[in-house]
Amino acid sequence: MDTASHSDHKSQFTAFLDTQHRGEYDQQIREMAKAADGRTSQRLLVSVNDIRQFDPKLATQLLRQPLRFLAPWTEVVTERVQYATGKKNTSESISLAARTHLGFIGTFGSHQVSPRELRASQLGTMVCVEGVITRCSITRPKVVRSVHWCASTQQLSLIHISEPTRPERIAYAVVWVKKK
């Protein structure tokens, strides 16, 4: 995503938070700031109905291509929580940013499906799946970050691994750290 559309999405969400139901979302952000300890994840629940009321076209775009909006919108929420806590541009703000997320509630329309109605055509779109779990298998955690030590060069390498379905959509990044 280019920086122009990234900043456009940030300004759209900022305008949404400033105009629509300002008190409700401000209260949730203040509560997130009070509970911000850098260790627990925090989630701002945003109503799709409120977004639809603010701008119907924006709500449709969000449901069809959520990955374009999640990163910039999460940045806006993180900045507001950091401002409320006074931890902007500190080492604690980095861990706070990693633990701030968005959740969506409300009416999803045709994007609200049962597990049997899920289709491959819905990959990359936002859907709300409602159903009763009758059987569940063990899920295996995926490697997100790995650290390797090279004894011959005396260096640590930190590898961040991501997949195409993750919001960050970064293939992987390698960071070399020299041990002193």
GURO-881184 format. One record per residue: residue number from 0; residue in one letter; x, y, z of N, C-alpha, C, O, CB in turn. Coordinates in Angstrom, 1 decimal. Glycine has a CB too. Example, Ala and Ser with C-alpha at 12.3 -4.5 7.8 and 13.67 -1.06 7.14 Angstrom:
GURO-881184
  pos  code     nxx     nyy     nzz    caxx    cayy    cazz     cxx     cyy     czz     oxx     oyy     ozz    cbxx    cbyy    cbzz
    0     a    13.2    -5.7     7.8    12.3    -4.5     7.8    13.2    -3.3     7.8    14.2    -3.3     8.5    11.3    -4.5     9.0
    1     s    12.8    -2.2     7.1    13.7    -1.1     7.1    12.9     0.0     7.9    13.4     1.1     8.0    14.1    -0.6     5.7
//
This chain:
GURO-881184
  pos  code     nxx     nyy     nzz    caxx    cayy    cazz     cxx     cyy     czz     oxx     oyy     ozz    cbxx    cbyy    cbzz
    0     m     0.9    -1.2     0.0     0.0     0.0     0.0     0.9     1.2     0.0     1.9     1.3     0.7    -1.0     0.0     1.2
    1     d     0.6     2.2    -0.8     1.4     3.4    -0.9     1.1     4.3     0.3     0.0     4.2     0.9     1.1     4.2    -2.2
    2     t     2.0     5.2     0.6     1.9     6.1     1.7     0.7     7.1     1.6     0.1     7.4     2.6     3.1     6.9     1.9
    3     a     0.3     7.4     0.4    -0.8     8.4     0.2    -2.1     7.7     0.6    -2.9     8.3     1.4    -0.9     8.8    -1.2
    4     s    -2.3     6.5     0.2    -3.6     5.8     0.6    -3.6     5.5     2.1    -4.6     5.5     2.7    -3.8     4.6    -0.3
    5     h    -2.4     5.1     2.6    -2.2     4.8     4.0    -2.6     6.0     4.9    -3.4     5.9     5.8    -0.8     4.4     4.4
    6     s    -2.1     7.2     4.5    -2.5     8.4     5.3    -3.9     8.8     5.0    -4.6     9.4     5.9    -1.5     9.6     4.8
    7     d    -4.5     8.5     3.8    -5.9     8.8     3.6    -6.8     8.0     4.5    -7.7     8.5     5.0    -6.2     8.5     2.1
    8     h    -6.4     6.7     4.6    -7.2     5.8     5.5    -7.1     6.2     6.9    -8.1     6.1     7.7    -6.7     4.3     5.3
    9     k    -5.9     6.7     7.3    -5.7     7.2     8.7    -6.6     8.4     9.0    -7.2     8.5    10.0    -4.3     7.5     9.0
   10     s    -6.6     9.3     8.0    -7.4    10.5     8.2    -8.9    10.2     8.1    -9.7    10.9     8.8    -7.1    11.6     7.1
   11     q    -9.3     9.3     7.3   -10.7     8.8     7.3   -11.2     8.3     8.7   -12.2     8.7     9.2   -11.0     7.8     6.2
   12     f   -10.3     7.4     9.3   -10.7     6.9    10.5   -10.6     7.9    11.7   -11.4     7.9    12.6    -9.8     5.7    10.9
   13     t    -9.7     8.8    11.6    -9.6     9.9    12.5   -10.9    10.8    12.5   -11.4    11.1    13.5    -8.3    10.8    12.3
   14     a   -11.3    11.1    11.3   -12.5    11.8    11.1   -13.7    11.1    11.6   -14.6    11.6    12.3   -12.8    12.2     9.6
   15     f   -13.8     9.8    11.4   -14.8     8.9    11.9   -14.9     9.0    13.5   -15.9     9.2    14.1   -14.7     7.5    11.5
   16     l   -13.7     8.8    14.1   -13.6     8.8    15.6   -14.0    10.2    16.1   -14.5    10.3    17.2   -12.2     8.4    16.0
   17     d   -13.6    11.2    15.4   -13.9    12.6    15.9   -15.4    13.0    15.7   -15.8    13.9    16.4   -13.0    13.6    15.2
   18     t   -16.1    12.4    14.8   -17.4    12.9    14.5   -18.5    11.9    15.0   -19.5    12.3    15.7   -17.6    13.1    13.1
   19     q   -18.3    10.6    14.8   -19.4     9.6    15.1   -19.2     9.1    16.5   -18.1     8.6    16.8   -19.3     8.5    14.1
   20     h   -20.2     9.2    17.3   -20.2     8.6    18.6   -18.9     8.8    19.4   -18.3     7.9    20.0   -20.4     7.0    18.5
   21     r   -18.4    10.1    19.3   -17.1    10.4    19.8   -17.0    10.0    21.3   -15.9     9.5    21.7   -16.9    11.9    19.7
   22     g   -18.0    10.3    22.1   -17.9     9.9    23.5   -17.7     8.4    23.8   -16.9     8.0    24.7   -19.1    10.4    24.2
   23     e   -18.4     7.6    23.0   -18.3     6.2    23.2   -16.9     5.6    22.9   -16.4     4.9    23.7   -19.4     5.5    22.3
   24     y   -16.4     6.0    21.8   -15.0     5.5    21.4   -14.0     6.2    22.3   -13.0     5.5    22.6   -14.8     5.8    19.9
   25     d   -14.1     7.4    22.6   -13.2     8.1    23.5   -13.1     7.4    24.8   -12.0     7.2    25.4   -13.5     9.6    23.7
   26     q   -14.3     7.0    25.3   -14.3     6.3    26.6   -13.6     5.0    26.5   -12.9     4.6    27.5   -15.8     6.1    27.1
   27     q   -13.8     4.2    25.4   -13.1     2.9    25.3   -11.6     3.1    25.2   -10.9     2.4    25.8   -13.6     2.2    24.0
   28     i   -11.2     4.2    24.5    -9.7     4.5    24.4    -9.2     4.9    25.7    -8.0     4.5    26.1    -9.5     5.6    23.4
   29     r    -9.9     5.7    26.5    -9.4     6.0    27.9    -9.3     4.8    28.8    -8.4     4.6    29.5   -10.4     7.0    28.6
   30     e   -10.3     3.8    28.6   -10.2     2.6    29.4    -9.0     1.7    29.0    -8.3     1.1    29.8   -11.5     1.8    29.3
   31     m    -8.7     1.7    27.7    -7.6     1.0    27.1    -6.3     1.6    27.7    -5.4     0.9    28.0    -7.5     1.0    25.6
   32     a    -6.3     2.9    27.8    -5.1     3.6    28.3    -4.8     3.3    29.8    -3.7     3.2    30.2    -5.2     5.2    28.1
   33     k    -5.9     3.3    30.5    -5.8     2.9    32.0    -5.3     1.5    32.2    -4.5     1.3    33.1    -7.2     3.1    32.7
   34     a    -5.7     0.6    31.3    -5.2    -0.8    31.5    -4.0    -1.1    30.7    -3.5    -2.2    30.7    -6.3    -1.7    31.0
   35     a    -3.4    -0.1    30.0    -2.2    -0.4    29.2    -1.0    -0.6    30.1    -0.5     0.3    30.7    -1.9     0.8    28.3
   36     d    -0.5    -1.9    30.1     0.7    -2.2    30.9     1.7    -2.8    30.0     2.8    -3.1    30.5     0.3    -3.2    32.0
   37     g     1.5    -2.9    28.7     2.5    -3.4    27.7     2.5    -4.9    27.6     3.2    -5.4    26.8     3.8    -2.8    28.1
   38     r     1.8    -5.6    28.5     1.8    -7.0    28.5     0.5    -7.6    28.0     0.5    -8.7    27.4     2.1    -7.6    29.9
   39     t    -0.6    -7.0    28.2    -1.9    -7.6    27.8    -2.4    -6.9    26.5    -2.1    -5.7    26.3    -3.0    -7.4    28.9
   40     s    -3.0    -7.7    25.6    -3.6    -7.1    24.4    -4.8    -6.3    24.7    -5.6    -6.6    25.6    -3.9    -8.2    23.4
   41     q    -5.0    -5.3    23.9    -6.1    -4.4    24.0    -6.9    -4.3    22.7    -6.2    -4.3    21.6    -5.7    -3.0    24.5
   42     r    -8.2    -4.3    22.7    -9.0    -4.3    21.5   -10.0    -3.2    21.6   -10.8    -3.2    22.5    -9.6    -5.7    21.2
   43     l   -10.0    -2.3    20.6   -11.1    -1.3    20.4   -12.2    -1.9    19.5   -11.9    -2.3    18.4   -10.6     0.1    19.8
   44     l   -13.4    -2.0    20.0   -14.5    -2.6    19.3   -15.2    -1.5    18.5   -15.7    -0.6    19.1   -15.5    -3.4    20.2
   45     v   -15.2    -1.6    17.2   -15.8    -0.5    16.3   -17.0    -1.2    15.7   -16.9    -2.3    15.1   -14.7     0.0    15.3
   46     s   -18.1    -0.4    15.7   -19.3    -0.9    15.1   -19.3    -0.6    13.6   -19.1     0.5    13.1   -20.5    -0.3    15.7
   47     v   -19.5    -1.7    12.8   -19.7    -1.5    11.3   -20.9    -0.7    11.0   -20.9     0.1    10.0   -19.8    -2.9    10.6
   48     n   -21.9    -0.7    11.9   -23.1     0.1    11.7   -22.7     1.6    11.8   -23.2     2.4    11.0   -24.2    -0.2    12.7
   49     d   -21.9     1.9    12.8   -21.4     3.3    12.9   -20.6     3.8    11.7   -20.8     4.9    11.2   -20.6     3.5    14.2
   50     i   -19.8     2.9    11.2   -19.0     3.3    10.0   -19.9     3.5     8.8   -19.8     4.4     8.0   -17.9     2.2     9.7
   51     r   -20.9     2.6     8.7   -21.9     2.7     7.6   -22.7     4.0     7.7   -23.0     4.6     6.7   -22.9     1.5     7.6
   52     q   -23.0     4.4     8.9   -23.8     5.6     9.1   -22.9     6.8     8.8   -23.4     7.8     8.2   -24.2     5.7    10.6
   53     f   -21.6     6.7     9.1   -20.7     7.8     8.8   -20.4     7.9     7.3   -20.5     9.0     6.7   -19.3     7.6     9.5
   54     d   -20.1     6.8     6.6   -19.9     6.8     5.2   -20.1     5.4     4.6   -19.3     4.4     4.8   -18.4     7.2     4.9
   55     p   -21.3     5.2     4.0   -21.7     3.8     3.5   -20.6     3.2     2.5   -20.4     2.0     2.6   -23.0     3.9     2.7
   56     k   -20.0     4.0     1.7   -19.0     3.5     0.8   -17.7     3.0     1.5   -17.2     2.0     1.2   -18.5     4.7    -0.2
   57     l   -17.4     3.7     2.6   -16.2     3.3     3.4   -16.5     1.9     4.1   -15.7     1.0     4.1   -15.9     4.3     4.5
   58     a   -17.8     1.7     4.6   -18.1     0.5     5.2   -18.1    -0.7     4.2   -17.6    -1.8     4.5   -19.6     0.5     5.8
   59     t   -18.5    -0.4     3.0   -18.5    -1.5     1.9   -17.0    -1.8     1.6   -16.7    -3.0     1.4   -19.2    -1.0     0.7
   60     q   -16.2    -0.8     1.5   -14.8    -1.0     1.2   -14.1    -1.8     2.3   -13.3    -2.7     2.0   -14.0     0.3     0.9
   61     l   -14.4    -1.5     3.5   -13.9    -2.2     4.7   -14.2    -3.7     4.7   -13.4    -4.5     4.9   -14.4    -1.5     6.0
   62     l   -15.5    -4.0     4.4   -15.9    -5.4     4.3   -15.3    -6.1     3.2   -15.0    -7.3     3.3   -17.4    -5.5     4.3
   63     r   -15.0    -5.4     2.0   -14.5    -6.1     0.9   -13.0    -6.2     0.9   -12.4    -7.2     0.4   -14.9    -5.4    -0.4
   64     q   -12.3    -5.2     1.4   -10.8    -5.2     1.5   -10.3    -4.7     2.8    -9.8    -3.7     2.9   -10.2    -4.3     0.3
   65     p   -10.5    -5.5     3.9   -10.1    -5.1     5.2    -8.6    -4.9     5.4    -8.3    -4.0     6.3   -10.6    -6.0     6.2
   66     l    -7.8    -5.6     4.7    -6.3    -5.4     4.9    -5.8    -4.1     4.6    -4.8    -3.6     5.1    -5.6    -6.5     4.1
   67     r    -6.5    -3.4     3.7    -6.1    -2.0     3.3    -6.3    -1.0     4.5    -5.7     0.0     4.6    -6.9    -1.5     2.1
   68     f    -7.3    -1.4     5.4    -7.7    -0.4     6.4    -7.1    -0.8     7.8    -7.0     0.1     8.6    -9.2    -0.4     6.5
   69     l    -6.9    -2.0     8.1    -6.5    -2.5     9.4    -5.3    -1.8    10.0    -5.3    -1.3    11.1    -6.4    -3.9     9.5
   70     a    -4.2    -1.8     9.2    -2.9    -1.2     9.7    -3.0     0.3     9.9    -2.6     0.7    11.0    -1.8    -1.5     8.6
   71     p    -3.6     1.1     9.0    -3.7     2.5     9.3    -4.6     2.8    10.5    -4.4     3.7    11.3    -4.1     3.3     8.1
   72     w    -5.7     2.1    10.5    -6.7     2.3    11.6    -6.1     1.9    13.0    -6.4     2.6    14.0    -8.0     1.6    11.3
   73     t    -5.4     0.8    13.0    -4.8     0.4    14.2    -3.7     1.4    14.7    -3.6     1.7    15.9    -4.1    -1.0    14.1
   74     e    -3.0     2.0    13.7    -2.1     3.1    14.1    -2.8     4.2    14.8    -2.2     4.8    15.7    -1.3     3.5    12.8
   75     v    -3.9     4.6    14.2    -4.7     5.7    14.8    -5.1     5.4    16.3    -4.9     6.2    17.2    -6.0     6.0    14.0
   76     v    -5.6     4.2    16.5    -6.0     3.8    17.9    -4.7     3.8    18.8    -4.8     4.2    19.9    -6.6     2.4    17.8
   77     t    -3.6     3.2    18.3    -2.4     3.2    19.1    -1.9     4.6    19.5    -1.5     4.8    20.6    -1.3     2.4    18.3
   78     e    -1.9     5.5    18.5    -1.5     6.8    18.8    -2.4     7.5    19.8    -1.9     8.2    20.7    -1.5     7.7    17.5
   79     r    -3.7     7.2    19.8    -4.6     7.8    20.7    -4.4     7.2    22.1    -4.5     7.9    23.1    -6.1     7.7    20.3
   80     v    -4.2     5.9    22.2    -3.9     5.3    23.5    -2.6     5.8    24.0    -2.5     6.1    25.2    -3.9     3.8    23.4
   81     q    -1.5     5.9    23.2    -0.3     6.5    23.6    -0.4     7.9    24.1     0.2     8.3    25.1     0.8     6.4    22.5
   82     y    -1.2     8.7    23.4    -1.4    10.1    23.9    -2.1    10.1    25.2    -1.8    10.9    26.1    -2.2    10.9    22.8
   83     a    -3.1     9.2    25.4    -3.8     9.2    26.7    -3.0     8.7    27.8    -3.2     9.1    29.0    -5.1     8.3    26.5
   84     t    -2.0     7.9    27.5    -1.1     7.4    28.6     0.1     8.2    28.8     0.8     8.1    29.8    -0.7     5.9    28.3
   85     g     0.4     9.1    27.8     1.6     9.9    27.9     2.9     9.1    27.6     4.0     9.5    27.9     1.7    10.5    29.2
   86     k     2.7     8.0    26.9     3.9     7.1    26.6     4.2     7.2    25.1     4.7     6.2    24.5     3.6     5.7    27.0
   87     k     4.1     8.3    24.5     4.4     8.4    23.1     5.9     8.5    22.9     6.6     9.2    23.7     3.7     9.7    22.4
   88     n     6.4     7.8    21.9     7.9     7.8    21.6     8.8     7.3    22.8     9.8     7.9    23.0     8.3     9.2    21.2
   89     t     8.3     6.3    23.5     9.1     5.7    24.5     9.2     4.2    24.2     8.6     3.7    23.3     8.5     5.9    25.9
   90     s    10.1     3.5    24.9    10.2     2.1    24.7     9.0     1.4    25.0     8.7     0.3    24.4    11.4     1.5    25.5
   91     e     8.2     1.9    26.0     6.9     1.2    26.3     5.9     1.4    25.2     5.0     0.6    25.1     6.4     1.8    27.6
   92     s     6.0     2.5    24.4     5.1     2.7    23.3     5.2     1.6    22.3     4.2     1.3    21.6     5.3     4.1    22.7
   93     i     6.4     1.0    22.1     6.6     0.0    21.1     5.8    -1.3    21.5     5.1    -1.9    20.7     8.1    -0.3    20.9
   94     s     5.9    -1.7    22.8     5.2    -2.8    23.2     3.7    -2.6    23.2     2.9    -3.5    23.0     5.7    -3.3    24.6
   95     l     3.3    -1.3    23.5     1.9    -1.0    23.5     1.3    -1.0    22.1     0.2    -1.5    21.9     1.7     0.5    24.1
   96     a     2.1    -0.6    21.1     1.6    -0.7    19.7     1.4    -2.1    19.3     0.5    -2.4    18.5     2.6     0.1    18.8
   97     a     2.3    -3.0    19.7     2.2    -4.4    19.3     1.0    -5.1    19.9     0.6    -6.1    19.4     3.5    -5.1    19.7
   98     r     0.4    -4.5    21.0    -0.7    -5.1    21.7    -2.0    -4.4    21.5    -3.0    -4.7    22.2    -0.4    -5.3    23.1
   99     t    -2.1    -3.4    20.6    -3.3    -2.7    20.3    -3.9    -3.2    19.1    -3.3    -3.3    18.0    -3.0    -1.2    20.2
  100     h    -5.2    -3.6    19.1    -5.9    -4.2    18.0    -7.3    -3.6    17.8    -7.8    -2.9    18.7    -6.0    -5.7    18.2
  101     l    -7.9    -3.9    16.7    -9.2    -3.5    16.4   -10.1    -4.7    16.3    -9.7    -5.7    15.8    -9.3    -2.6    15.1
  102     g   -11.4    -4.6    16.7   -12.4    -5.6    16.5   -13.6    -4.9    15.9   -13.8    -3.7    16.1   -12.7    -6.3    17.9
  103     f   -14.4    -5.7    15.2   -15.6    -5.1    14.6   -16.8    -5.9    15.0   -16.8    -7.1    15.1   -15.4    -5.2    13.0
  104     i   -17.8    -5.1    15.3   -19.1    -5.7    15.7   -20.2    -5.0    14.9   -19.9    -4.1    14.1   -19.4    -5.4    17.2
  105     g   -21.4    -5.5    14.9   -22.5    -4.9    14.2   -23.0    -5.8    13.1   -22.8    -7.0    13.1   -22.1    -3.6    13.6
  106     t   -23.8    -5.2    12.2   -24.4    -5.9    11.1   -23.5    -6.1     9.9   -23.0    -5.1     9.4   -25.7    -5.3    10.7
  107     f   -23.1    -7.3     9.5   -22.2    -7.5     8.4   -23.0    -7.8     7.1   -22.3    -7.9     6.1   -21.3    -8.7     8.8
  108     g   -24.3    -7.9     7.2   -25.1    -8.1     6.0   -24.7    -9.5     5.3   -24.8   -10.5     6.0   -24.9    -7.0     5.0
  109     s   -24.4    -9.4     4.0   -24.1   -10.7     3.3   -22.8   -11.2     3.7   -22.4   -12.3     3.3   -24.1   -10.4     1.8
  110     h   -22.0   -10.5     4.5   -20.7   -11.0     5.0   -20.9   -11.7     6.3   -19.9   -12.1     7.0   -19.7    -9.8     5.2
  111     q   -22.1   -12.0     6.8   -22.4   -12.8     8.0   -22.8   -14.2     7.5   -23.9   -14.3     6.9   -23.4   -12.1     8.9
  112     v   -22.0   -15.2     7.8   -22.2   -16.5     7.3   -22.1   -17.5     8.4   -21.6   -17.3     9.5   -21.2   -16.8     6.2
  113     s   -22.6   -18.7     8.1   -22.4   -19.9     9.0   -21.1   -20.6     8.5   -20.7   -20.4     7.4   -23.7   -20.8     9.0
  114     p   -20.6   -21.5     9.3   -19.4   -22.3     8.9   -19.6   -23.0     7.5   -18.7   -23.1     6.8   -19.0   -23.2     9.9
  115     r   -20.8   -23.5     7.3   -21.1   -24.2     6.0   -21.2   -23.3     4.8   -21.0   -23.7     3.7   -22.4   -25.0     6.2
  116     e   -21.4   -22.0     5.1   -21.5   -21.0     4.0   -20.2   -20.4     3.6   -20.2   -19.6     2.6   -22.5   -20.0     4.4
  117     l   -19.1   -20.7     4.3   -17.8   -20.1     4.0   -17.4   -20.6     2.6   -17.4   -21.8     2.3   -16.8   -20.5     5.1
  118     r   -16.9   -19.7     1.8   -16.4   -20.0     0.4   -15.0   -19.4     0.2   -14.6   -18.5     0.9   -17.4   -19.5    -0.6
  119     a   -14.3   -20.0    -0.8   -13.0   -19.5    -1.1   -13.1   -18.1    -1.6   -12.1   -17.3    -1.5   -12.3   -20.4    -2.1
  120     s   -14.2   -17.7    -2.2   -14.3   -16.4    -2.8   -14.3   -15.3    -1.7   -14.1   -14.1    -1.9   -15.6   -16.2    -3.6
  121     q   -14.5   -15.7    -0.4   -14.5   -14.8     0.7   -13.1   -14.6     1.3   -13.0   -13.8     2.2   -15.5   -15.3     1.8
  122     l   -12.1   -15.2     0.8   -10.8   -15.0     1.3   -10.4   -13.6     1.0   -10.6   -13.0    -0.1    -9.7   -16.0     0.6
  123     g    -9.8   -12.9     2.0    -9.4   -11.5     1.9   -10.5   -10.5     2.2   -10.3    -9.3     2.2    -8.9   -11.3     0.5
  124     t   -11.7   -11.0     2.4   -12.8   -10.1     2.8   -13.1   -10.3     4.3   -12.6   -11.3     4.9   -14.1   -10.4     2.0
  125     m   -13.8    -9.4     4.9   -14.2    -9.5     6.3   -15.5   -10.2     6.4   -16.5    -9.8     5.7   -14.3    -8.1     7.0
  126     v   -15.5   -11.3     7.2   -16.8   -12.0     7.4   -17.0   -12.2     8.9   -16.0   -12.2     9.7   -16.7   -13.4     6.6
  127     c   -18.2   -12.4     9.2   -18.6   -12.7    10.6   -19.2   -14.1    10.5   -20.2   -14.3     9.9   -19.6   -11.7    11.2
  128     v   -18.5   -15.1    11.2   -18.9   -16.5    11.1   -19.6   -16.8    12.5   -19.1   -16.6    13.5   -17.7   -17.4    10.9
  129     e   -20.9   -17.2    12.3   -21.7   -17.5    13.5   -22.1   -19.0    13.4   -22.6   -19.5    12.4   -22.9   -16.7    13.6
  130     g   -21.8   -19.7    14.5   -22.2   -21.1    14.5   -21.8   -21.7    15.8   -21.2   -21.1    16.7   -21.5   -21.9    13.4
  131     v   -22.2   -23.0    16.0   -21.9   -23.7    17.2   -20.8   -24.7    17.0   -20.9   -25.4    16.0   -23.2   -24.5    17.8
  132     i   -19.8   -24.7    17.8   -18.7   -25.6    17.6   -19.1   -27.0    18.2   -19.4   -27.1    19.4   -17.4   -25.1    18.3
  133     t   -19.1   -28.0    17.4   -19.4   -29.3    17.8   -18.2   -30.2    18.0   -18.2   -31.2    18.7   -20.4   -30.0    16.9
  134     r   -17.1   -29.9    17.2   -15.9   -30.6    17.3   -14.8   -29.7    17.0   -14.9   -28.8    16.2   -15.9   -31.9    16.3
  135     c   -13.7   -29.9    17.7   -12.5   -28.9    17.6   -11.3   -29.8    17.6   -11.1   -30.6    18.5   -12.5   -27.8    18.7
  136     s   -10.3   -29.5    16.7    -9.0   -30.2    16.7    -8.0   -29.2    17.4    -8.3   -28.0    17.6    -8.6   -30.6    15.3
  137     i    -6.9   -29.8    17.7    -5.8   -29.0    18.2    -5.2   -28.1    17.1    -4.9   -28.6    16.0    -4.7   -29.9    18.9
  138     t    -5.1   -26.8    17.5    -4.4   -25.9    16.5    -2.9   -25.8    16.8    -2.6   -25.8    18.0    -5.1   -24.5    16.5
  139     r    -2.1   -25.8    15.8    -0.7   -25.7    16.1    -0.3   -24.2    15.9    -0.6   -23.6    14.9     0.1   -26.6    15.1
  140     p     0.4   -23.7    16.9     0.9   -22.3    16.7     1.9   -22.2    15.6     2.7   -23.1    15.3     1.5   -21.8    18.0
  141     k     1.9   -21.0    14.9     2.8   -20.8    13.8     4.0   -19.9    14.3     3.8   -19.1    15.2     2.1   -20.1    12.6
  142     v     5.1   -20.1    13.8     6.3   -19.3    14.2     6.1   -17.9    13.6     5.9   -17.7    12.4     7.6   -20.0    13.6
  143     v     6.2   -16.9    14.5     6.1   -15.5    14.1     7.4   -14.9    14.1     7.7   -14.0    13.3     5.1   -14.8    15.0
  144     r     8.3   -15.3    15.1     9.6   -14.6    15.3    10.5   -15.7    15.7    10.2   -16.5    16.6     9.5   -13.5    16.3
  145     s    11.7   -15.8    15.2    12.7   -16.7    15.7    14.1   -16.0    15.8    14.4   -15.1    15.1    12.9   -17.9    14.7
  146     v    14.8   -16.4    16.8    16.1   -15.9    17.1    17.2   -17.0    17.0    17.0   -18.1    17.5    16.2   -15.2    18.6
  147     h    18.3   -16.7    16.3    19.3   -17.7    16.0    20.7   -17.1    16.4    20.9   -15.9    16.2    19.3   -18.1    14.6
  148     w    21.5   -17.9    17.1    22.8   -17.5    17.5    23.9   -18.2    16.6    23.8   -19.4    16.5    23.0   -17.8    19.0
  149     c    24.8   -17.4    16.1    25.9   -18.0    15.3    27.2   -17.9    16.1    27.6   -16.8    16.4    26.0   -17.2    13.9
  150     a    27.7   -19.0    16.5    28.9   -19.0    17.4    30.1   -18.5    16.7    31.0   -17.9    17.3    29.1   -20.4    18.0
  151     s    30.2   -18.8    15.4    31.4   -18.4    14.7    31.5   -16.9    14.5    32.6   -16.3    14.5    31.5   -19.1    13.4
  152     t    30.4   -16.2    14.2    30.4   -14.8    14.0    30.0   -14.0    15.2    30.1   -12.8    15.3    29.5   -14.4    12.9
  153     q    29.6   -14.7    16.3    29.2   -14.1    17.5    28.0   -13.1    17.3    28.0   -12.0    17.8    30.3   -13.3    18.2
  154     q    27.0   -13.5    16.5    25.9   -12.6    16.1    24.6   -13.3    16.4    24.5   -14.5    16.2    26.0   -12.1    14.7
  155     l    23.6   -12.5    16.8    22.2   -13.0    16.9    21.5   -12.6    15.6    21.7   -11.4    15.1    21.5   -12.5    18.1
  156     s    20.7   -13.4    15.1    19.8   -13.0    14.0    18.4   -13.1    14.4    18.0   -14.2    14.9    20.1   -13.8    12.7
  157     l    17.6   -12.1    14.2    16.2   -12.1    14.6    15.4   -12.1    13.3    15.5   -11.2    12.5    15.8   -10.9    15.5
  158     i    14.5   -13.1    13.1    13.8   -13.3    11.9    12.3   -13.1    12.2    11.8   -13.9    13.0    14.1   -14.6    11.2
  159     h    11.6   -12.2    11.6    10.2   -12.0    11.7     9.5   -12.7    10.5     9.9   -12.4     9.4     9.7   -10.5    11.8
  160     i     8.6   -13.6    10.8     8.0   -14.4     9.7     6.5   -14.0     9.6     5.8   -14.0    10.7     8.2   -15.9     9.9
  161     s     6.0   -13.8     8.5     4.6   -13.5     8.3     4.1   -14.2     7.1     4.9   -14.6     6.2     4.4   -11.9     8.2
  162     e     2.8   -14.3     7.0     2.2   -15.0     5.8     1.2   -14.0     5.1     0.9   -13.0     5.7     1.5   -16.3     6.3
  163     p     0.8   -14.3     3.9     0.0   -13.4     3.1    -1.4   -13.0     3.8    -1.9   -12.0     3.5    -0.3   -13.9     1.8
  164     t    -1.9   -13.9     4.7    -3.2   -13.6     5.3    -3.1   -12.7     6.5    -4.1   -12.3     7.0    -3.9   -14.9     5.6
  165     r    -1.9   -12.5     7.0    -1.7   -11.6     8.2    -1.8   -10.2     7.7    -1.4    -9.8     6.6    -0.3   -11.9     8.9
  166     p    -2.3    -9.3     8.6    -2.5    -7.9     8.2    -1.2    -7.2     7.9    -1.2    -6.3     7.1    -3.2    -7.2     9.4
  167     e    -0.1    -7.5     8.5     1.1    -6.8     8.3     1.6    -7.1     6.8     2.2    -6.2     6.2     2.2    -7.2     9.3
  168     r     1.4    -8.3     6.3     1.8    -8.7     5.0     3.3    -8.4     4.6     3.6    -8.0     3.5     0.9    -8.0     4.0
  169     i     4.1    -8.6     5.6     5.6    -8.5     5.4     6.1    -9.9     5.2     5.8   -10.8     6.0     6.3    -7.7     6.5
  170     a     6.8   -10.1     4.1     7.3   -11.5     3.8     8.2   -11.9     5.0     7.8   -12.9     5.6     8.2   -11.5     2.5
  171     y     9.3   -11.3     5.2    10.0   -11.5     6.5    11.1   -10.5     6.5    11.5    -9.9     5.5    10.6   -13.0     6.5
  172     a    11.6   -10.3     7.7    12.7    -9.3     7.9    13.8   -10.0     8.7    13.5   -10.7     9.7    12.2    -8.0     8.5
  173     v    15.0    -9.8     8.4    16.1   -10.3     9.2    16.9    -9.2     9.8    17.2    -8.2     9.1    17.0   -11.2     8.3
  174     v    17.2    -9.2    11.1    17.9    -8.2    11.8    19.1    -8.9    12.4    19.0    -9.9    13.1    17.1    -7.5    12.8
  175     w    20.3    -8.3    12.1    21.5    -8.9    12.7    21.9    -8.0    13.9    22.0    -6.8    13.8    22.7    -8.9    11.7
  176     v    22.2    -8.7    15.1    22.6    -8.0    16.3    23.9    -8.6    16.7    24.1    -9.8    16.9    21.5    -8.1    17.4
  177     k    24.9    -7.7    16.9    26.2    -8.2    17.3    26.3    -8.2    18.8    25.9    -7.2    19.5    27.4    -7.3    16.7
  178     k    26.7    -9.3    19.4    26.9    -9.4    20.8    28.2    -8.7    21.3    29.2    -8.9    20.7    26.8   -10.8    21.3
  179     k    28.1    -7.9    22.3    29.3    -7.2    22.8    29.9    -7.9    23.9    30.9    -7.4    24.5    28.9    -5.7    23.2
//
